[in-house]
């Protein structure tokens, strides 16, 4: 899923800075020319003020106060419009500053205690918990997160060369907020190794005739095959987030990172705050009966399914309260349910960021064995044995949780484990490109598929186009997609929970889209969303989608009648909804150009993206919000806005020409 930040907040201060931290004014609100913050001076002023609190023998809850309250000389200035010297690009300067200050505080105490020889590890974690409390988090959350992740953090800090500074940490963790240095930032390509890409011109294969254009890579340029027959029906399921402890009627307004279960000091529920029977729009995961319902509905509504694509995230969002055993229990329950419900249907799964313990952590293979993720890869090998030829894929599954198989209906599946790219994966601070072998394997697998005249579907959890996917991955992945777009018939992701698609454009020509990725949405309601799944119809020869349907139910209506199953319905069919002749890359490129020219059409897309969620529809989306929704469709590399800028430039030209012609 969705970015679940809890434990990182303790160590790197990636706190989504709320008004309680920075005063009543919105950070960045206009107050004349921006006030400039010298980060070193600010941290030096903060450290002694914080030390007084966190070194006290006992600290009462009411003694925890926001950073800004400790620095009255900064309070008024930082509640308004300010910039951080060296970080002018930050979209949210307050969040960026809080991240770097929290990281500075923790690393200062770590160096004093561990590096300088005092050796009292428990003292470090006590300080970490108190910094967490200073940021406003509940005691049980801080205790759980620090206790669960302390050993991993210590291992990274002891073994990382050079030792990280706060700027290093926050550039990765808050990449999506552009909390990156003006000079020497993580976006610089020279920081990473590159995938060795074989140029298409060097490939000699029977699939290329004399009419093939050298370097052509649009999916619409697929070499012809036999005449198509009956379309394949494939269901896309993702982001179940099953909560075994979901409690109907409990207070769902718990003011923590996740709710709808019994938590310490939770107030009694009222009619307005009680958790719904079928789920809740607030920060809540999925009760078991709702997980069962979606599976049973799919079986009843779609009796002839050729396959299921499952793109990860079974485990809940209570990231401070997991164990390997509880994660495996939840995964086993859901996988067993899938096997019972769809006994004859091939299912192709991938891992989500919540499947690991602790959440988000997928370790490199060169760390100590006790920190590796082998336990999870061994577990899913056992669970997926009903669906996949485990002995054929055991090597890559054991190496990193990824695989490739040829399906009975002809398309090759590549199941990636791209969770190492998630910016909340602390192992990125140990190595910025340890995932490169998987990307090289992806290239080599696609090269072999190209030579064998195969079509490919790529499954992954984290969308590579998401700003929370680390640029070291997204940049190389984008190169691979561009190189092999002529055989990649579809890409399928989860994680974002919303109903979206994304177009990949050529790096040297932002006017030309070459591939499309589809997101499955989520069956969970976390957060403010209706549950959904998707049904794709594929051409059985080229394996490109010919139609996509989104099925959902309205959570408000479902919870009014807890004694009846939810009323699932087809929200829309993509081709019909947008009046397209097909779902080719060229058609989708023309569609997004229409979005740029018409705010009403873009608004229509935004509503379907949010799955017509009652609370989100009430909030609405206009202006910058709509522009961001459009740019998200065409951005496939962090901070690369060239395709979006070109869309709006062409829209202005078209609208101006139309206005002139009407005169």
URNOR-V127443 format. One record per residue. OMEGA is omega as a letter, one per 40 degrees, with the letter a starting at -180 (none if undefined). D_LAST is the distance of its C-alpha to the last C-alpha in Angstrom with 1 decimal. Layout:
omega:d_last
OMEGA:D_LAST
OMEGA:D_LAST
This chain:
omega:d_last
i:51.0
a:48.9
i:50.1
a:53.4
a:54.4
a:57.6
i:60.3
a:58.2
a:57.7
a:61.4
a:61.6
i:58.3
i:56.9
a:53.7
i:53.3
a:49.9
a:50.5
a:50.4
i:50.2
a:54.0
a:54.4
i:52.1
a:52.1
a:49.6
i:46.7
i:44.4
i:45.2
i:42.5
a:41.2
i:39.9
a:42.8
a:41.8
a:42.6
i:44.2
a:48.0
a:49.4
i:52.2
a:55.0
a:55.9
i:59.5
a:60.2
a:58.7
i:60.8
i:63.9
a:63.5
a:62.9
a:65.8
i:68.7
a:67.1
a:66.6
a:70.1
a:71.7
a:70.3
i:70.6
i:74.1
a:75.5
i:78.2
a:76.5
i:73.0
a:72.1
a:68.7
i:67.8
i:68.4
a:65.4
i:62.6
i:59.3
a:59.3
i:57.4
i:60.0
a:62.5
a:60.7
a:60.0
i:59.1
a:56.1
a:55.2
a:52.7
a:51.0
i:50.6
i:49.2
a:46.1
i:44.0
i:46.2
i:46.3
i:49.3
i:50.3
a:49.8
a:47.6
a:44.3
a:42.3
i:43.8
i:41.3
a:44.0
a:46.4
i:48.7
i:49.3
a:49.8
a:52.2
i:54.2
a:54.5
i:55.9
i:58.2
i:59.6
i:60.2
a:61.8
a:64.1
a:65.2
i:65.8
i:67.7
i:70.1
a:70.3
i:71.3
a:73.9
a:75.4
a:75.2
a:74.7
i:77.1
i:79.9
i:80.3
a:79.4
a:78.9
a:76.0
i:76.2
i:75.5
a:72.2
i:71.1
i:72.2
a:69.9
i:67.0
a:67.4
i:67.5
i:64.3
i:62.7
i:63.9
i:62.5
i:59.1
a:59.5
a:60.5
a:63.2
a:66.8
i:67.2
a:64.0
i:65.0
a:68.5
a:67.3
a:64.8
a:67.1
a:70.1
a:68.2
a:66.5
a:69.0
i:70.8
a:67.7
a:66.4
i:69.7
a:69.9
a:66.6
a:67.5
a:70.9
a:69.8
i:66.4
e:66.5
i:65.4
a:65.7
i:62.2
a:60.9
i:58.5
i:55.5
a:56.4
a:56.6
i:53.5
i:51.2
a:52.1
a:52.3
i:49.0
a:47.1
i:44.3
a:44.0
i:43.8
a:47.2
a:47.9
i:49.2
i:47.0
i:49.5
a:51.6
i:49.8
a:50.5
a:47.2
a:48.8
a:49.6
a:52.9
a:54.4
i:54.7
a:56.1
i:53.9
i:54.1
a:55.4
i:52.7
i:53.6
a:50.8
a:49.7
a:50.5
a:54.2
i:54.4
a:56.1
a:55.6
a:55.6
a:52.3
i:50.4
a:49.9
a:48.9
a:45.3
i:45.0
i:42.9
i:44.9
i:43.7
a:41.4
i:41.5
i:38.8
i:40.5
i:38.5
i:40.7
i:43.9
a:46.3
i:46.7
a:49.5
i:51.0
a:49.1
i:48.2
i:50.2
a:50.2
i:48.1
i:50.1
a:49.8
i:50.2
i:50.1
i:49.0
i:50.9
i:50.9
i:51.8
i:54.4
i:56.0
i:59.0
a:60.9
a:64.5
i:65.1
a:62.1
i:63.5
i:61.8
i:61.8
i:62.4
a:60.4
i:57.1
a:56.0
i:58.6
i:56.7
a:57.7
i:56.1
a:56.7
i:58.0
i:59.3
i:62.9
a:65.9
i:65.6
i:67.9
a:67.5
i:64.9
i:64.5
a:65.1
i:62.0
i:60.4
a:58.5
a:55.3
a:56.5
i:58.5
a:57.6
a:56.3
a:58.2
a:55.7
a:54.5
a:52.7
a:49.2
a:51.0
a:52.6
i:54.7
a:55.6
i:56.6
a:59.7
a:61.7
i:61.1
i:57.4
i:58.0
a:60.1
a:57.5
i:54.7
a:57.1
i:58.4
a:55.0
a:53.8
a:57.0
a:56.6
a:52.9
a:52.9
a:56.3
i:55.4
i:54.5
i:55.0
i:54.9
i:54.0
i:52.5
a:53.6
i:52.1
i:54.5
i:55.3
a:58.0
a:59.6
a:58.6
i:57.1
a:60.4
i:60.7
a:63.6
i:65.7
i:65.9
i:68.7
a:69.0
a:70.9
i:68.4
a:65.5
i:67.5
a:68.4
i:64.8
a:63.7
i:66.7
a:66.0
i:62.4
i:63.3
i:66.1
i:63.8
a:61.5
i:64.4
a:65.8
a:62.4
a:61.3
a:64.6
a:63.4
i:60.0
i:59.5
a:58.2
a:56.9
i:57.1
a:56.3
i:57.4
a:55.4
a:55.8
a:57.8
a:60.4
i:62.3
e:64.7
a:63.8
i:60.2
a:57.9
i:60.8
a:61.1
i:63.7
a:64.2
a:67.2
i:69.0
i:69.7
a:72.9
a:73.4
a:73.4
a:69.8
a:68.4
a:66.4
a:68.8
a:69.9
i:66.4
i:66.1
a:69.6
a:68.7
i:65.5
i:67.4
a:69.7
a:67.1
a:64.8
i:67.7
a:66.9
a:63.5
i:63.8
a:66.4
a:67.7
i:70.3
a:67.7
a:65.3
a:67.9
a:67.7
i:64.0
i:64.2
a:67.2
a:65.5
i:62.4
i:61.5
a:59.3
i:59.8
i:58.6
i:59.6
a:58.8
i:58.0
a:59.6
i:56.2
a:55.6
i:53.2
i:54.6
i:54.3
i:54.3
a:55.1
i:54.6
a:56.1
i:53.4
i:54.6
i:56.0
a:52.4
a:51.9
i:51.9
i:54.4
a:57.0
i:59.5
i:60.9
i:57.8
i:59.6
i:62.6
a:60.6
a:56.9
a:57.0
i:59.9
a:57.7
i:57.1
i:59.7
i:57.8
i:54.6
i:56.6
i:58.1
i:54.6
a:53.7
i:57.0
i:56.7
i:53.3
i:54.6
i:57.4
i:55.0
a:52.9
i:56.1
i:57.1
i:53.8
i:53.3
a:50.2
i:50.3
i:49.2
i:49.6
i:50.6
a:50.8
a:50.7
i:48.7
a:45.2
a:45.2
a:41.6
i:42.8
i:43.2
i:46.7
a:47.7
a:49.3
i:47.4
i:50.5
a:50.1
a:46.4
a:46.0
i:48.7
i:47.7
i:44.2
a:45.7
i:47.8
i:45.0
a:42.9
a:46.0
a:46.9
a:43.6
i:44.2
i:47.1
a:46.1
i:44.9
i:44.3
a:45.1
a:46.1
i:46.7
i:47.6
a:48.3
i:44.9
a:45.5
a:41.8
a:40.0
i:38.0
a:37.4
i:36.9
i:35.7
a:37.6
i:35.8
a:37.4
a:38.8
i:37.6
a:34.2
i:32.4
a:29.7
i:32.4
a:34.0
a:37.5
a:39.2
i:38.8
a:41.1
i:41.4
a:42.9
a:45.2
i:44.7
i:48.0
i:50.5
i:51.4
a:49.6
e:50.0
i:47.9
a:45.7
i:45.0
i:45.8
i:48.1
i:46.7
a:47.5
i:45.5
i:46.2
i:45.0
a:45.2
i:45.8
a:46.0
a:49.8
i:49.6
i:46.8
i:47.1
i:43.3
i:42.1
i:40.6
i:40.1
i:40.8
i:41.6
i:42.2
a:44.9
i:45.7
i:47.1
a:46.1
i:48.8
a:48.6
a:49.3
a:52.0
i:53.9
a:54.1
a:56.4
i:58.5
i:61.0
i:58.4
i:56.8
i:53.0
i:50.5
i:48.9
i:45.7
a:43.1
i:40.3
i:37.9
a:37.9
a:35.7
i:34.3
a:33.6
a:32.3
i:29.6
i:29.1
i:30.4
i:32.1
i:34.7
i:35.7
i:35.7
a:34.8
i:31.7
i:30.5
i:31.2
i:29.4
i:26.2
a:26.9
i:27.2
i:23.9
i:22.3
a:24.3
a:22.8
a:19.2
i:20.1
a:22.5
i:23.4
i:24.6
i:26.5
i:28.0
i:29.2
a:30.9
a:32.5
i:34.0
i:35.6
i:36.7
i:38.6
i:40.0
i:38.7
a:41.4
a:41.9
a:42.4
i:39.6
i:37.1
i:38.2
i:37.7
a:34.2
i:32.1
i:28.9
a:27.6
i:30.1
i:32.1
i:29.3
i:28.6
i:32.4
i:32.4
a:29.9
i:31.7
i:35.0
a:33.9
i:33.4
i:36.1
i:39.4
a:41.2
i:41.7
i:39.2
a:37.3
a:33.6
a:32.2
a:30.9
i:29.2
i:27.7
i:26.3
a:24.8
i:22.9
i:21.9
i:20.4
i:18.8
i:17.0
a:15.9
a:14.7
i:12.9
i:11.2
i:10.3
a:9.0
i:6.8
a:5.4
a:5.5
a:3.8
none:0.0
